[in-house]
Amino acid sequence: MVEPSRSHLPPMPRWLVPAVVAVVLLISGGLVWVLLWGLDTFEHLTDSEHATARLDVVKIGLTVAGGGGALFALWLGVRRQRAVERDSEDRYAAQTATERDATERRITELYGRAVDQLGSDKAAVRLGGLYALERLANDHEQLRQTVVNVLCAYLRMHNAEDGQVRLTAQKILGDHLRGEEGIFGVNLRPNPRFWGELEVDLSEAKLVDFDLTNARLKSADFENTVFIGRLANFVGVVVVGDANFAEAEFRAPAHFHHVSARGFVAFDHAKFASGAVFADAEFWYGVTFYSAGFMLRAEFDGVNFGLVGSFEGAAFREGASFCGSVFDTFPNFSGVVCGGSLDFSNSTVMSSPADGGSPPDGWTVKKEAFADDGGVDGVRWRVVRNG
């Protein structure tokens, strides 16, 4: 819809020009009369000097009248110029609004056509729909979250015969949610195709060789998601909000090292069938693994567990390593089932053990003094083996 133009200048009343002319003539005439009357009081002037003075008075009156007329003409000119400028601005605004409406209609048509293509029974047509959505998101920032929502919804639809198209949808997400390119920690550079920090909802999806390396997300939902293939790769992912992996099933090896999550993260009841690596991850607020299952040895070396941490009821079939990890408060390990060893070598707890859970059997905490990087003395608790 074209926006209404701004109000034009109100029309000039017909009586205004005659009124101004009359006022100018009245003022100039009155001035002439006053000056002529004043001359009559100068009796010492000769007749010739009186005549010259009367002529000067008339000239003054004409000058005043001309000046008043000129000022009025100038005002009329300025008013006319303002009217022309406003009219030009209104035409430009109308043209801009028309072009914007046409662009929005075109975007809506392209978006609708691309979404319709995803419902085709032909793989080539569905691929075309994915690439059309990608182009729209590249060109129109306001559509990026919508396009990501559509791609996620498509991946949540289980269709075993749609393998190549689904892999393409996953690749588009990875390409444009990745904040940086390159191997983590080696020659990382900004990703020029990055769409910004967006919300991702892939709950209950079935993902193959899923790769979100170095992605930056607003939030993430992978509840009940199944990961299959060679790898589920979340290396270097940054999540500024919450992330939910509750009841997710990792049939592929899960790599979460160097993950940084600033909200709360849940892996409750998640199943890790092929190994899980969380080395050097940071969970700023906290992370829980209630009743999670690890079929192979899990690696949590160097992890910062933040304010909240819990492994209550978790099962480690081949044990787990927490070497060098940092806990704000010690996690809850009650009810843990472990078929192998748990290693907490060089791990530390920053708060009193009374504020959190207790170390598993075979481990205890020992209070020690330390100085931080700024030279400030403090107290922490080192996790050590019993005896």
N, C-alpha and C positions, 0 to 999 in steps of 0.2 A: 504494500500500500504506500502511495506517495504521501509524504508528510505535508500537512497544510503549510502554506507560506506564512511568513510573518505579516502582521497588519501593515498596510500601506499608510503613507502619510494622509491625514484627514484632508478632504478637499477644502480649498481656500474659499471662504464665503465671497459671494459676488460683490457685497458692499464694501469689502476690505480696501480695494484699490481707491475707489472714490473717497472713502473715509480718510485714508492716509493722505491723499492729495489735498483734501480739504483741511486736514490738521496742519500739514506743512505750509499751505498758503496762509492759514490763520496765524500760525506762529510767525512766519516771515512778515506778513502784513502788520501784525501787532508790533513786531520789533521795529519796523519802519515807522509806524505811527508814533511810537514812544520816542524814537530818536529824533523825528521831525519836530515833535512837540518840545523836546529838550532844546533843539536849536533856537526856537523862538525866544528862549530865555537869555540867549547870548546877544544882548543888544549892541555890544561893542563891535560885532562883526559887520563888515561892509556888505553891501548887496552882492558883490562878486563872490565874497567869501561864503555868504549864505548859500548862493547858488551851487558853489563847488561842494559845500558840506551836504546840501540836499542830494546832490548827485551821488556822493559817496554813500549816503544812507540808503539810497535806492540800490546801489551796487551790493551793499551788505545784505539787504533783504533778498536780492536775487541769489546771492551766494548761499545764504542760509537755505533758501528754497531749493536751489540746485543740490546742495549737500544732503538735505533731507531726502530729496528724490533719489540721489545716488545711493544713499544708505538703504533705502527701500528696495531699489533695483538690485543692490548687492544681496540683500536678504532673500529676494525672490530667486536670484541665481543659485544661492546656496541651497535653498529649499528644492529647487528643480534638480540640482546635482544629487542631493540626498535621495530624491525620489528615483532618479535613474539608477543610482548605486543599489538601492534596496530592490528595485525591480530586477536588476542583474543578479543580485545575490539570491533572490527568490527563484529565478529561472535556473541558476546553478544548483540550488538545493533540490529543486524538483527533478532536475536531470540526474543528480547524484542518487536521489532516492529511487528513481526509476531504474537506474543501472543496478543499484543494490538489490532491488526487488527481483530484477531479471537474473542477477547472479545467484540469489538465494533460491529462486525457482529452478535454475539450472542445477545447483548443488543437490537440491531435493530430488530432482529427477534422476541424476546420476547415482545418488545414494540408493534410491529405491530400486533402480535397475540392477545395481551391484548386489543388493541383498536378494533380489529375485533370482539372480544367477546362482546364488549359493543353494537354491532349492532345486536346481536342475538335476536331471538324472545322468547328465554327461559330465565326466570329470574335467574335460577341457573348459567347459562353460563355468564350472565352479571355480576353477583356477583363475579364469578371467575375472570373476566376481571378486576374488581375494585381491588381485592386483589392482582392480579398480578402486576398491576400498583403500588400499595402501596409498594410491595416488591422491585420493581425496584428503586423506589425513596429512599427507605431506604438504599439500597446498593450503589446507584450511585448519589452522590450529584448534579452532573451536570444535572440530569434529573428532579430534584424536581420541578422547575418552569414549565417545560413542563407537568409533571403529574398533577400539580394543574390546569393548563390551560385546560387539557382534562376533569378533574373532573368538573370544572366550566362549560365547554361547555355542558357536559352531563346534568348538573342540569338546564341549560338554556332551554333544550328541554322539553317542557310541555308534560307529559305523565301521566295521572291520574292513569293508571293501573300499574304503575311502582313504587308504594309507598315504598316497602321495600328496593329496590335497591337504590332509591334516598336517603332514610334515611341513608343507608350505606355510600353513597358517601359523604353526609353531615358529618357523623361521622368521616370519614377518614380525611376530611379537618380539622375538629375541633381538632382531636387528634394530628395532626402534625403541625398545625399553632399555637398551644397553647405554649407560651413561658414558662409558669409556671403552675404547677399543684396545686390543692387545692382550698379552698374557699378564695376569695379575702380578704386580710388582716388577714387571719388566716392560719398559717402553710403553706405558699406558698413555693414551692421548684421547682428547675429547672426541666423542662420536658425533659427526656432523648430521647423522640421521636420527638423533635422539629426539623423541617426542615429548619428553618431560616426565615428571613423576606422576604416574597414573595408578589407578586402582586396577587390580587384576583379580578376577574371580574365576578360577578353574576348578571349583569344587566338583567332585564326582566325575571329573574328566579322566580319560585314559590317555596318557601321554607317552610317546615313544622317543627315546633319546633326547629328552627335554633339556634344553640348554638356555639358561638365563644368566650366563656369566657376566659379571660387572653391571647387572641391571640396577636401576634406581627406581623404586616403587613407592607409591604413596601408601598402599596397603596391599596385602596378599591373602587370598583365601584358597587353600588347597585341601579343604576338608574332604575326606573320603576319596581323594584322588589316587589313581593307580599309576605308578611310574614303571615302565618296562623298557627293555632295550639294553644298550651297553652302559648307559650312564644317566643319572639325574643330576645335572650340573647347576649348582647355585653358587659357585665360587665368586667371592667378591661382591655379592648382591648387597645393596643397601636398601633397607625398608624404613621409611621415616615414621610409619605408623605401626599397627599391629599386623601379625602374620599368623595364620591358622593352618596347621598341618594335622589337626586332630583326625585320627583314624585313617590317615594316609597310608598307602601300602607301597613301599619301595622295593619292587622286585629287582630293580637295577641298582647298582652301587650309588649311594647318595653322597655327594660331595658338597659340604657346606663350609669349607674352610674359608676364613677371612670374611665371613658374613658379618654385617653390622646391622643390628635391628634396634631401633630406638623406642619402639613400643613393646607390647607384650607378645611373646611368641609361645605357641602351644603345639607340642607334639604328642598330646595325650592319646594313648591307645594306638599310636602309629606302629607300623611293622616294618623293620629293616631286614630284608632277607639276604641282601648281598653286600653288607658292609656299610658303615656310616662314618664319615670323617667330618668332624666339626673343628678341626685344629685352628687355633687363633681367631675363632669367632668372637664377636662382642654382642652380648645381649644386655643392652643398657638398662632396661627396666627389669627384665627377668625372663625365664624360660622354664617350662614344665614338660616332663616326660612321664606323666602318670600312666602306669601300666603299659608303657611302650615295650616293644619286643625287639631285641637285637640278636639275630641268628649268628653273626660273625662278630669278631672283636671290634668294639667301637672306639673311636679315637676322639678324645676331648682335650688333647694337649694344648696348653696355652689359651684356653677359653676364659673369657671374662663373663661370669654368670650374672652380673648385675645384682639388683636388689632381691630378687626372688628366684629360687631354684628348687626344683623337686624332681626326684626320680622314684617317688613312692610307688611301690608295686611293679617297678620295671623288671624286665628279665634280660640278663646278659648271658647268653649261652656260652660264649667264649671269653667273657670278661670285658673290661674296658680300661682305657688309660686316660687319666686326668693329670698327667705330669705338667707341672708349671702353671696350672690353672689358678684363677683368682676368684674367690667367692666373697661377696659382701657379707653374706651370712651363709653358714654351711647348709647345703641342700638337705632335704628330707630324703633319706635312703631307707626308710622303714618299709619292710615287706619286700625288699629287693631279692630277686632270685638270681644267683650268679653261678654259672658252671665253670668259670675261669677266675682269674685274679683281677682285682681292682687295684690300679696303681695310682697313688696320689703323690708321688715323689715331687718335691719342690713346689707343691701347691700351698697356697696361703689363704687365710680367712681374715678379712679386714675388721669384722665385728666380733664381739664376744661370742663364744660358742653357745652361751646361754640364750642368745637371741635367735638361734636357728636350730637346725637338726644336729644329729650326732654322726660322726664318721662311722662307716661300716666296720664290722668286726675285723680286728687286726690293725686298725689305725686309730690314732688319737691326735690331739692338737697340743702344741707346745707354744706358750707365750714367748714372744721375743720383741726386743726393741729394734727400731730401724729409723733411718733418716731418709726422707723423700728427696726428690731431685732438687728441691729448693732448700735443703738443709734443715727442714723442720722435723723434729723428733716425733716419733709416734710409736704405737704398739700394734702388733698384729700377731696372728697365731699361725704357726707353721704346722702343716699336716705331716705327721711322721708315723712310722711303724711302731707298734707296741713293742716295748722291751728294748 
